[in-house]
């Protein structure tokens, strides 16, 4: 599998931006890496290059309206670009209840009384902030519960 630098060098050759054996300057390499990362992120968002949609399980803390996700977050994993439909909560009796994914912050903000509690949250909103994404649920689970993302 080629490295990012090898891809950049090959593309530069094909485009005629450099000759065989000619090195890119530090600025050219940095700009090229930024463009490559933007392209890969765009492909991922558009699901043009999705290696897999991975399901993971985490424990949602009782009384928490939000939890962070990403390296070093409450859910210590790779920060997702999006949360897919099919996400659900599971209680200690292995009862699964699906959750509706809210796609905009405005939809989440329009929900009343964010401190209401319940057994199973009905809504989930994901803010893909960087470096940690933030997951918000409504209503808040009264006891710890498993979330399957």
PyMOL commands that set and color helices and strands:
alter all, ss='L'
color gray80, all
select helices_A, chain A and resi 4-15+26-45+105-109
alter helices_A, ss='H'
color red, helices_A
select strands_A, chain A and resi 57-60+66-69+88-90+96-98+100-102+117-118+123-127+133-138+140-141+145-148
alter strands_A, ss='S'
color yellow, strands_A
deselect
rebuild
show_as cartoon
